[in-house]
Amino acid sequence: MTATGPEVRVVTRESLPVEFSHVVETGQLPPEGANLDLIATEAERTALARRFQILAVHRLEAHVQVVLHPVVAGNFLVKGRFEADVDQACVVSLEPVREAVSESFSRSFAPTIPAGGARTGTDEPEWLDPDSADPPDLLADGRIDVGEVVAEELALGLDPYPRKAGADMPEQYRPKPDDEEGKISPFAALARLKAEKKD
């Protein structure tokens, strides 16, 4: 990982339970923010593959910016882009499927709500509105784990149903010719039942 611009304290500890942890201390963030380049090590990629329950993470690189939120005072904005190459098991044949994942992201972070505190007043309707923007993540002791942000965005970008080109569904799982949108006519079901009794 590299950082450009004024020096920013970034904590990277392999002993942390998070697989890809790169923590930024927001209290030491300069006014112009910080630019970070993250490259996952082999151990981190192996741990991420285990976490996502996929075959392998061959590459994970990200460029991340951490800046003061341009609109909400006291909040922070984490934005950037990542690129990854992963292997997942084909949902049909279970063979490895190579997938390139590339996504841009933007997440906001707010100070932790004090103990016993609550969001009230004019804020409440916005938080209850399903069409409103996602609420900000909460800062943990003034820190933002930008590595974990990248890992979460990678998880969201994975294909939930990877399928290898040309992979055919096994015969026993294919719809029968007399099926129609998964439904069998009563007459076809009766004919099938009679044939099974004869056998």
Secondary structure, DSSP 8 states (H G I E B T S, - for coil): -EEESS---EE--TTSSSTT--EEEGGG--TT-EEEEEE--HHHHHHHHHHHT-SEEEEEEEEEEEEE-SSSTT-EEEEEEEEEEEEEE-TTT--EEEEEEEEEEEEEEE----TT----TTHHHHHH-TTS----EE-BTTEEEHHHHHHHHHHHHS-SS---TT----GGGS--TTEETTEE-HHHHHHHHHHHHH-
